């Protein structure tokens, strides 16, 4: 019985990975169940043994999309460095996803955003995206709060508002890179962006010492 469960789980993952490849090539709206089945090497009918429709495949694909670009938060958060240094390392880790083996899927960011907005009444994708951004903000909030407490971050900034600004800036840079990879030099932007944010958020003590 357990072997069967493992096989069905693996098959479902294979379908999701096939779907992500098709979505990356053709977009969410232009992709069909048949194309996903062909890419997965299975019959169209088999898809419906695992997913009730294309929307369910899209929702499951979004979860996998997030996993592709997870960064090693634990090592950053548990390090003995001060809050400002953790903030720097957190931003560098997030921007490093463009160098990952799964960077081909980054273009799907637009499609998932559009799907979330389009499905506002259904609320499924929008709810999941909201959860994603809430956890994203919480990471920055915790690091900023730690920096305020240890004196490496200014005490007059609001962690929630600042984390929202940082995420908005990071997302904006990523979008521009996706649109024109030849013009946007992420390596240069990463350095300037981190310096800009840390010089704005960092305490006077840290500015004198440098980051």
C-alpha positions as CSV (number, residue, x, y, z in Angstrom):
1,X,0.0,0.0,0.0
2,X,2.8,2.5,0.9
3,X,4.6,1.9,-2.4
4,X,1.4,2.8,-4.3
5,X,1.1,6.1,-2.3
6,X,4.7,7.0,-3.1
7,X,4.1,6.2,-6.8
8,X,1.0,8.3,-7.0
9,X,2.7,11.2,-5.2
10,X,5.6,11.0,-7.7
11,X,3.3,10.9,-10.6
12,X,1.5,14.0,-9.4
13,X,4.8,15.8,-9.0
14,X,5.8,14.7,-12.5
15,X,2.6,16.2,-13.9
16,X,3.2,19.5,-12.0
17,X,6.8,19.7,-13.3
18,X,5.5,19.0,-16.8
19,X,2.9,21.7,-16.4
20,X,5.4,24.3,-15.2
21,X,7.5,23.6,-18.3
22,X,4.5,24.1,-20.6
23,X,3.4,27.2,-18.7
24,X,6.8,28.7,-18.9
25,X,6.8,28.2,-22.7
26,X,3.2,29.1,-23.6
27,X,1.8,31.0,-20.6
28,X,-1.0,29.8,-18.3
29,X,-3.9,30.9,-20.4
30,X,-2.5,29.4,-23.7
31,X,-1.5,26.0,-22.2
32,X,-3.8,23.0,-22.5
33,X,-4.3,19.8,-20.5
34,X,-3.3,17.8,-23.6
35,X,0.0,19.6,-23.9
36,X,0.7,19.0,-20.2
37,X,-0.1,15.3,-20.6
38,X,2.1,15.1,-23.7
39,X,5.0,16.7,-21.8
40,X,4.5,14.3,-18.9
41,X,4.4,11.3,-21.2
42,X,0.9,10.2,-20.1
43,X,-2.6,10.2,-21.6
44,X,-4.9,13.2,-21.2
45,X,-7.3,11.0,-19.1
46,X,-4.6,10.2,-16.6
47,X,-4.3,13.9,-15.7
48,X,-7.9,13.9,-14.4
49,X,-7.0,11.1,-12.0
50,X,-4.8,13.6,-10.1
51,X,-6.4,17.0,-10.9
52,X,-10.0,17.9,-11.5
53,X,-9.2,20.7,-14.0
54,X,-6.5,23.1,-15.3
55,X,-7.2,25.6,-12.5
56,X,-6.2,23.0,-9.9
57,X,-3.0,22.3,-11.8
58,X,-2.2,26.0,-11.8
59,X,-2.7,26.3,-8.1
60,X,-0.5,23.2,-7.4
61,X,2.1,24.6,-9.8
62,X,2.2,27.8,-7.8
63,X,3.2,25.9,-4.7
64,X,6.0,24.3,-6.6
65,X,7.0,27.6,-8.1
66,X,7.6,29.0,-4.6
67,X,9.6,25.9,-3.7
68,X,11.9,26.4,-6.7
69,X,13.0,29.8,-5.3
70,X,13.2,29.2,-1.6
71,X,16.4,30.5,-0.1
72,X,18.3,29.2,2.9
73,X,16.6,31.5,5.4
74,X,17.4,29.4,8.5
75,X,21.1,29.8,8.3
76,X,20.7,33.6,7.8
77,X,18.2,34.0,10.7
78,X,20.1,31.8,13.1
79,X,23.5,33.3,12.4
80,X,25.2,35.3,15.1
81,X,25.5,38.4,12.9
82,X,23.6,41.6,13.7
83,X,20.3,42.5,12.2
84,X,21.7,44.8,9.5
85,X,24.1,42.0,8.3
86,X,21.2,39.6,8.2
87,X,19.2,42.1,6.2
88,X,22.0,42.3,3.7
89,X,22.4,38.6,3.4
90,X,18.6,38.1,3.1
91,X,18.4,40.5,0.2
92,X,21.4,38.9,-1.5
93,X,19.9,35.4,-1.1
94,X,16.6,36.5,-2.7
95,X,18.3,38.2,-5.6
96,X,20.5,35.0,-6.1
97,X,17.4,33.1,-7.4
98,X,18.2,34.5,-10.8
99,X,21.3,32.3,-10.8
100,X,19.4,29.1,-9.8
101,X,18.9,26.1,-12.0
102,X,15.2,26.9,-12.1
103,X,15.6,30.5,-13.3
104,X,13.7,29.6,-16.6
105,X,10.5,29.6,-14.6
106,X,10.9,33.1,-13.3
107,X,8.9,34.5,-16.2
108,X,5.9,32.7,-14.8
109,X,5.8,35.3,-12.0
110,X,3.7,37.6,-14.3
111,X,1.3,34.8,-15.1
112,X,0.7,33.8,-11.5
113,X,0.2,37.5,-10.5
114,X,-2.3,37.9,-13.3
115,X,-4.1,34.7,-12.3
116,X,-4.3,35.8,-8.7
117,X,-5.9,39.1,-9.7
118,X,-8.2,37.6,-12.3
119,X,-9.4,35.0,-9.8
120,X,-10.2,37.6,-7.2
121,X,-13.8,36.4,-6.8
122,X,-12.8,32.8,-6.4
123,X,-10.1,33.9,-4.0
124,X,-8.0,30.7,-4.2
125,X,-4.8,32.0,-5.9
126,X,-5.1,35.5,-4.4
127,X,-5.4,33.9,-0.9
128,X,-2.2,31.8,-1.5
129,X,-0.3,34.8,-2.9
130,X,-1.4,36.8,0.1
131,X,0.0,34.1,2.4
132,X,3.2,34.0,0.4
133,X,3.7,37.8,0.8
134,X,2.7,37.8,4.5
135,X,5.4,35.2,5.2
136,X,7.8,37.1,3.0
137,X,7.2,40.3,5.0
138,X,7.5,38.5,8.3
139,X,11.0,37.5,7.5
140,X,12.1,41.0,6.9
141,X,10.1,42.3,9.8
142,X,11.9,39.9,12.2
143,X,15.3,40.8,10.9
144,X,14.6,44.6,11.0
145,X,13.2,44.2,14.6
146,X,16.3,42.3,15.6
147,X,18.5,45.1,14.1
148,X,16.5,47.7,16.0
149,X,17.0,45.8,19.2
150,X,20.8,45.3,18.7
151,X,21.3,48.8,17.5
152,X,22.4,48.0,13.9
153,X,19.1,49.4,12.5
154,X,17.6,52.8,13.2
155,X,15.0,52.8,15.9
156,X,12.7,55.3,14.1
157,X,11.7,53.0,11.3
158,X,8.6,50.8,11.2
159,X,9.5,47.2,10.5
160,X,6.2,46.4,8.7
161,X,6.3,49.4,6.4
162,X,10.0,49.0,5.7
163,X,9.7,45.3,4.9
164,X,6.8,46.2,2.5
165,X,9.0,48.8,0.8
166,X,12.0,46.4,0.5
167,X,9.9,43.6,-1.0
168,X,8.2,46.1,-3.4
169,X,11.7,47.2,-4.5
170,X,13.0,43.7,-4.9
171,X,10.0,42.6,-6.9
172,X,10.2,45.7,-9.1
173,X,13.9,45.0,-9.9
174,X,13.1,41.4,-10.7
175,X,10.3,42.4,-13.0
176,X,12.6,44.7,-14.9
177,X,15.2,42.0,-15.2
178,X,12.6,39.5,-16.5
179,X,11.5,42.1,-19.2
180,X,15.0,43.0,-20.4
181,X,17.8,40.7,-19.1
182,X,20.3,42.4,-21.5
183,X,19.9,45.9,-20.1
184,X,19.3,45.1,-16.4
185,X,22.6,44.1,-14.7
186,X,21.5,42.4,-11.5
187,X,25.0,42.2,-10.1
188,X,25.5,45.9,-10.2
189,X,21.9,46.6,-9.1
190,X,22.2,44.2,-6.2
191,X,25.2,46.1,-4.8
192,X,23.6,49.5,-5.2
193,X,20.3,48.4,-3.9
194,X,21.7,46.8,-0.8
195,X,23.9,49.9,-0.1
196,X,20.9,52.2,-0.6
197,X,18.6,50.3,1.8
198,X,21.2,49.7,4.4
199,X,22.4,53.3,4.3
200,X,18.8,54.4,4.8
201,X,17.8,51.8,7.5
202,X,21.1,51.3,9.2
203,X,22.0,53.1,12.4
204,X,24.7,55.8,12.4
205,X,27.0,53.4,14.2
206,X,26.8,50.9,11.4
207,X,27.2,53.5,8.8
208,X,30.5,54.6,10.4
209,X,31.7,51.0,10.5
210,X,30.5,50.1,7.0
211,X,28.5,47.1,5.9
